[in-house]
Amino acid sequence: MKFQDLNTAEERIQLMEKLSETFLSRAGKNDEEGLFPFENIKELKESGYTSLTVPKRYGGKEISLSEFLCLQEKIAEGDGSTALSIGWHMGIIKSLGEKNNWEESVFKDLCEEVKKGALMNNCATEPQTGSPTRGGKPVTSARKEEGFWIINGRKSFTTMAPVLDYFNVSAVIEDSGEIGNFLIPRNSQGLEIDETWDSIAMRGTGSHDLFLKNVRVKEEALVELFQPGKKGAAGWLLHIPACYLGIAQAAQTYAINFAKDYSPNSISGAIIDLPNVQQKIGEMELELMRTRHFLYSVAKKWDEANDETRSMMQPELGAVKLAVTNAALTVVDLAMRVAGARSLSAKNPLQRYYRDVRAGLHNPPMDDMTIQALAKSAIK
Ligand SMILES: Cc1cc2nc3c(=O)[nH]c(=O)nc-3n(C[C@H](O)[C@H](O)[C@H](O)COP(=O)(O)OP(=O)(O)OC[C@H]3O[C@@H](n4cnc5c(N)ncnc54)[C@H](O)[C@@H]3O)c2cc1C
């Protein structure tokens, strides 16, 4: 069954729930062995998921932000790493379709490739810049030579590096000092992946380093110019909180199932009936409900807004990300308290969720920047 053959969001969500069950069955082994989830990504491609955000004008489904987030949340219930990985690709294509700021023929050609299964991601972070959202300039450079761009540099945190077909690399143009993004195909000479990803969180994202040594690309590879730290409001980045919400949901589901089954001989029945356990389950439910409402009401606002309203939504988009990722930490913590010491077993999925949700703090925008933006917006 393909996503493209389904007419409603509900049907597509049901299909994703099925795929996600398989992802969950693989997540423990992938995490333990630090493997990239190749099979999950292959199945997402084969199901047609990876082209759902292609604009209708290029033959895609152009799903709404709300539906995209819901599908991403479902993926993350099965495997957080798979969700975060594919979320970048899906969200970037969605955002490019909305902003329409690339040369039309370049984006159209990319969309044609995406419909055949091609994957892309932004490669913005460098060891020297830290989080690029804070305004650090890339050290990676581009210079013009006989009608071609020659790119040199190194990127860190290149999520999905093992399977990317296109790397959208930020670089400073040597002559002008301007900053641009360059769309670089995987088979370019001088492009290498250094398998540096040793994070204990989101182990399956394959977020390795990317090396570019005299990589030669065509003139039209320069797809956009921008100012670091000033990219504007980005609804698509809500795939990040959707991912961590999905992981938190998986933790609550695990804790409830555990509590239904666990029956120590100090009580008759299972611990699910105990007030101290129900207190924690209720607290988890409150966090999930509160943040899910927040996430989807802001997504709906984005879906229904015009460009001007969207451009003013940065503080609330950041607030959603902050609220959801921090709530996810709380939910996983509560789930682990329900399961007790077993939650710390290497075989228990809760310890994976515990590590994975920590990564949310270090995806953009960072909490201190959001609080600053909210303060500025309140003062204004
Ligand atoms: C799982 C995962 C996947 C990722 N995938 C991608 C990807 O696909 N593409 C990509 O480009 N990036 C990706 N990233 C990178 C991410 O966007 C950040 O750039 C990266 O995590 C570094 O953020 P940081 O806050 O730790 O680093 P830094 O910016 O170095 O910050 C470290 C600490 O220094 C302080 N600090 C640094 N600079 C300032 C400042 N100017 N003002 C105030 N405080 C400051 C802060 O306290 C901060 O906590 C990924 C990260 C993770 C964890």
The ligand as an SDF file (V2000), in Angstrom:
LIG
                    3D

 53 58  0  0  0  0  0  0  0  0999 V2000
   20.4480   14.5320   16.9460 C   0  0  0  0  0  0  0  0  0  0  0  0
   20.9160   15.7800   16.2690 C   0  0  0  0  0  0  0  0  0  0  0  0
   20.7330   15.9270   14.9020 C   0  0  0  0  0  0  0  0  0  0  0  0
   21.1940   17.0830   14.2450 C   0  0  0  0  0  0  0  0  0  0  0  0
   21.0410   17.1950   12.8790 N   0  0  0  0  0  0  0  0  0  0  0  0
   21.5430   18.2730   12.2290 C   0  0  0  0  0  0  0  0  0  0  0  0
   21.4760   18.3840   10.8120 C   0  0  0  0  0  0  0  0  0  0  0  0
   20.9310   17.5110   10.1330 O   0  0  0  0  0  0  0  0  0  0  0  0
   22.0370   19.4570   10.1950 N   0  0  0  0  0  0  0  0  0  0  0  0
   22.6740   20.4350   10.9130 C   0  0  0  0  0  0  0  0  0  0  0  0
   23.1540   21.3950   10.3160 O   0  0  0  0  0  0  0  0  0  0  0  0
   22.7450   20.3690   12.2610 N   0  0  0  0  0  0  0  0  0  0  0  0
   22.1980   19.3170   12.9320 C   0  0  0  0  0  0  0  0  0  0  0  0
   22.3060   19.2310   14.2970 N   0  0  0  0  0  0  0  0  0  0  0  0
   23.0690   20.2620   15.0110 C   0  0  0  0  0  0  0  0  0  0  0  0
   22.2340   21.1990   15.8520 C   0  0  0  0  0  0  0  0  0  0  0  0
   21.3530   21.9530   15.0320 O   0  0  0  0  0  0  0  0  0  0  0  0
   23.1790   22.1290   16.6180 C   0  0  0  0  0  0  0  0  0  0  0  0
   23.8900   22.9170   15.7090 O   0  0  0  0  0  0  0  0  0  0  0  0
   24.1630   21.3500   17.4630 C   0  0  0  0  0  0  0  0  0  0  0  0
   23.4420   20.4440   18.2920 O   0  0  0  0  0  0  0  0  0  0  0  0
   25.0120   22.2580   18.3070 C   0  0  0  0  0  0  0  0  0  0  0  0
   24.2060   22.9360   19.2140 O   0  0  0  0  0  0  0  0  0  0  0  0
   24.7610   23.3240   20.6610 P   0  0  0  0  0  0  0  0  0  0  0  0
   23.7300   24.1980   21.2960 O   0  0  0  0  0  0  0  0  0  0  0  0
   25.1880   22.1470   21.4140 O   0  0  0  0  0  0  0  0  0  0  0  0
   26.1220   24.0540   20.2810 O   0  0  0  0  0  0  0  0  0  0  0  0
   26.7250   25.4640   20.5650 P   0  0  0  0  0  0  0  0  0  0  0  0
   26.0400   26.5190   19.7590 O   0  0  0  0  0  0  0  0  0  0  0  0
   28.1770   25.2940   20.3970 O   0  0  0  0  0  0  0  0  0  0  0  0
   26.3980   25.7330   22.0690 O   0  0  0  0  0  0  0  0  0  0  0  0
   27.0040   25.0560   23.1820 C   0  0  0  0  0  0  0  0  0  0  0  0
   26.6690   25.8520   24.4200 C   0  0  0  0  0  0  0  0  0  0  0  0
   27.3810   27.1010   24.3470 O   0  0  0  0  0  0  0  0  0  0  0  0
   26.5550   28.2170   24.6410 C   0  0  0  0  0  0  0  0  0  0  0  0
   26.5910   29.1490   23.5050 N   0  0  0  0  0  0  0  0  0  0  0  0
   27.2710   28.9870   22.3360 C   0  0  0  0  0  0  0  0  0  0  0  0
   27.1510   30.0630   21.5500 N   0  0  0  0  0  0  0  0  0  0  0  0
   26.3740   30.9320   22.2100 C   0  0  0  0  0  0  0  0  0  0  0  0
   25.8580   32.2390   21.8990 C   0  0  0  0  0  0  0  0  0  0  0  0
   26.1570   32.8390   20.7590 N   0  0  0  0  0  0  0  0  0  0  0  0
   25.0340   32.8270   22.7960 N   0  0  0  0  0  0  0  0  0  0  0  0
   24.7230   32.2030   23.9620 C   0  0  0  0  0  0  0  0  0  0  0  0
   25.1880   30.9690   24.3160 N   0  0  0  0  0  0  0  0  0  0  0  0
   25.9980   30.3490   23.4430 C   0  0  0  0  0  0  0  0  0  0  0  0
   25.1960   27.6520   24.9700 C   0  0  0  0  0  0  0  0  0  0  0  0
   25.0810   27.6490   26.3610 O   0  0  0  0  0  0  0  0  0  0  0  0
   25.1940   26.2250   24.4950 C   0  0  0  0  0  0  0  0  0  0  0  0
   24.4900   25.4050   25.3690 O   0  0  0  0  0  0  0  0  0  0  0  0
   21.8350   18.0980   14.9890 C   0  0  0  0  0  0  0  0  0  0  0  0
   21.9860   17.9590   16.3780 C   0  0  0  0  0  0  0  0  0  0  0  0
   21.5460   16.8140   17.0170 C   0  0  0  0  0  0  0  0  0  0  0  0
   21.7340   16.6870   18.5040 C   0  0  0  0  0  0  0  0  0  0  0  0
  1  2  1  0
  2  3  1  0
  2 52  2  0
  3  4  2  0
  4  5  1  0
  4 50  1  0
  5  6  2  0
  6  7  1  0
  6 13  1  0
  7  8  2  0
  7  9  1  0
  9 10  1  0
 10 11  2  0
 10 12  1  0
 12 13  2  0
 13 14  1  0
 14 15  1  0
 14 50  1  0
 15 16  1  0
 16 17  1  0
 16 18  1  0
 18 19  1  0
 18 20  1  0
 20 21  1  0
 20 22  1  0
 22 23  1  0
 23 24  1  0
 24 25  2  0
 24 26  1  0
 24 27  1  0
 27 28  1  0
 28 29  2  0
 28 30  1  0
 28 31  1  0
 31 32  1  0
 32 33  1  0
 33 34  1  0
 33 48  1  0
 34 35  1  0
 35 36  1  0
 35 46  1  0
 36 37  1  0
 36 45  1  0
 37 38  2  0
 38 39  1  0
 39 40  1  0
 39 45  2  0
 40 41  1  0
 40 42  2  0
 42 43  1  0
 43 44  2  0
 44 45  1  0
 46 47  1  0
 46 48  1  0
 48 49  1  0
 50 51  2  0
 51 52  1  0
 52 53  1  0
M  END
$$$$
